[in-house]
Amino acid sequence: MRTALVYLCTSDTLSLALLKPWCAQRATAENIPVSETIVDTDELLPAAERAGRQRVMALAASGDIVMVVTLDRTMLAIGRKGWDDLAADVAEHGAVLITHRTPVPSIPPTDWAQLLPAAPASPPVVELVDAGGQR
């Protein structure tokens, strides 16, 4: 059975007790069990050189995972292009790279996973209200 994994990069070990469940919840919300949590603690080391990120890529290449969940994009990549490139690398192996707040992902179908609806193409419209007239 294909599973999800959680990847975190933080030196704040006290927060891990909160961060791990947040990310794991994202996978379990899609009925995908989390098989492993990978934590890198050296935030100053370039992401591509971290042992944990290299493990993420090895597990993705093995085809054993369907989802990689992280707290935010900066834990795995620098900038939008870096994230998109990494997501494309993970997708080549049939997995999706997401953050704990990402809407429902496009998970490649497997023998046990159902097709999920696509994420909205654009963010919801937010109307700003001028509070100055309410004084």
C-alpha positions as CSV (number, residue, x, y, z in Angstrom):
1,M,0.0,0.0,0.0
2,R,1.3,3.4,-0.9
3,T,1.5,5.9,1.9
4,A,2.4,9.5,2.7
5,L,5.3,11.0,4.5
6,V,5.8,14.2,6.5
7,Y,8.9,16.3,6.0
8,L,9.8,19.1,8.4
9,C,12.9,21.3,8.6
10,T,13.2,23.1,11.9
11,S,15.6,23.5,14.8
12,D,12.7,24.2,17.1
13,T,12.3,20.8,18.7
14,L,9.5,22.0,21.0
15,S,7.3,22.8,18.0
16,L,7.7,19.4,16.5
17,A,5.0,18.0,18.8
18,L,2.5,20.4,17.1
19,L,3.9,20.5,13.5
20,K,4.0,16.7,13.0
21,P,0.3,16.2,13.7
22,W,-0.7,19.2,11.6
23,C,1.0,17.7,8.5
24,A,-0.1,14.1,9.3
25,Q,-3.7,15.4,9.5
26,R,-3.5,16.6,5.9
27,A,-2.6,13.1,4.6
28,T,-5.1,11.3,6.8
29,A,-7.8,13.7,5.6
30,E,-7.4,12.0,2.3
31,N,-7.4,8.5,3.9
32,I,-3.7,8.1,3.2
33,P,-1.7,6.7,6.1
34,V,1.6,8.4,7.1
35,S,4.4,5.9,7.1
36,E,7.2,8.2,8.2
37,T,8.1,11.6,9.5
38,I,11.4,13.0,8.3
39,V,13.0,15.9,10.2
40,D,16.0,18.0,9.3
41,T,17.3,20.3,11.9
42,D,19.9,22.4,10.0
43,E,17.8,25.1,8.4
44,L,21.0,26.9,7.1
45,L,22.1,23.9,5.0
46,P,20.8,24.2,1.4
47,A,17.6,22.2,1.0
48,A,19.0,19.9,-1.7
49,E,21.9,19.0,0.6
50,R,19.9,18.0,3.6
51,A,19.8,14.3,4.4
52,G,16.1,14.3,5.0
53,R,15.2,15.9,1.7
54,Q,17.5,13.3,0.0
55,R,15.5,10.6,1.8
56,V,12.2,12.1,0.6
57,M,13.4,12.0,-3.0
58,A,14.7,8.4,-2.5
59,L,11.3,7.3,-1.1
60,A,9.5,9.1,-3.9
61,A,11.7,7.4,-6.5
62,S,10.9,4.0,-5.0
63,G,7.2,4.5,-5.7
64,D,6.2,3.7,-2.2
65,I,4.6,7.0,-1.4
66,V,1.7,8.9,-2.9
67,M,2.1,12.2,-0.9
68,V,4.7,14.3,0.7
69,V,3.4,16.8,3.2
70,T,5.4,19.7,4.7
71,L,4.4,22.7,6.8
72,D,5.3,25.3,4.2
73,R,7.2,25.5,0.9
74,T,10.3,27.1,2.4
75,M,11.1,23.9,4.3
76,L,11.8,22.1,1.0
77,A,12.6,24.7,-1.6
78,I,13.6,28.3,-2.2
79,G,11.1,30.3,-4.2
80,R,8.1,29.3,-6.3
81,K,10.3,27.9,-9.1
82,G,12.2,25.7,-6.7
83,W,8.9,24.3,-5.3
84,D,7.4,23.8,-8.7
85,D,10.6,21.9,-9.9
86,L,10.6,19.7,-6.8
87,A,6.9,19.0,-7.2
88,A,7.5,18.0,-10.8
89,D,10.3,15.6,-9.7
90,V,8.0,14.0,-7.1
91,A,5.1,13.8,-9.6
92,E,7.3,11.8,-12.0
93,H,7.2,9.0,-9.4
94,G,3.4,9.2,-9.0
95,A,3.3,11.3,-5.8
96,V,2.2,14.8,-4.9
97,L,4.0,17.4,-2.9
98,I,1.8,19.6,-0.7
99,T,1.8,21.8,2.3
100,H,-0.5,21.1,5.3
101,R,-2.9,23.9,4.0
102,T,-3.0,22.9,0.3
103,P,-6.5,22.3,-1.0
104,V,-7.3,18.8,-2.2
105,P,-4.4,17.6,-4.4
106,S,-4.5,15.8,-7.7
107,I,-3.2,12.4,-6.5
108,P,-2.3,10.0,-9.2
109,P,-4.9,7.2,-9.2
110,T,-3.9,3.8,-7.7
111,D,-5.8,0.6,-7.2
112,W,-7.1,1.9,-3.9
113,A,-7.3,5.7,-4.2
114,Q,-10.4,7.4,-5.7
115,L,-10.0,10.4,-8.0
116,L,-10.4,13.6,-6.1
117,P,-11.9,16.9,-7.4
118,A,-9.4,19.4,-8.7
119,A,-8.3,22.3,-6.5
120,P,-9.9,25.7,-7.3
121,A,-8.1,27.5,-10.2
122,S,-8.0,30.8,-8.3
123,P,-8.2,31.9,-4.7
124,P,-11.5,33.1,-3.4
125,V,-12.3,36.8,-3.8
126,V,-11.9,38.8,-0.6
127,E,-13.8,42.1,-0.3
128,L,-12.0,44.7,1.8
129,V,-14.3,46.9,4.0
130,D,-13.3,50.4,4.9
131,A,-13.5,50.6,8.7
132,G,-12.9,54.4,8.6
133,G,-16.6,55.1,8.1
134,Q,-17.7,53.1,11.1
135,R,-16.1,55.4,13.7
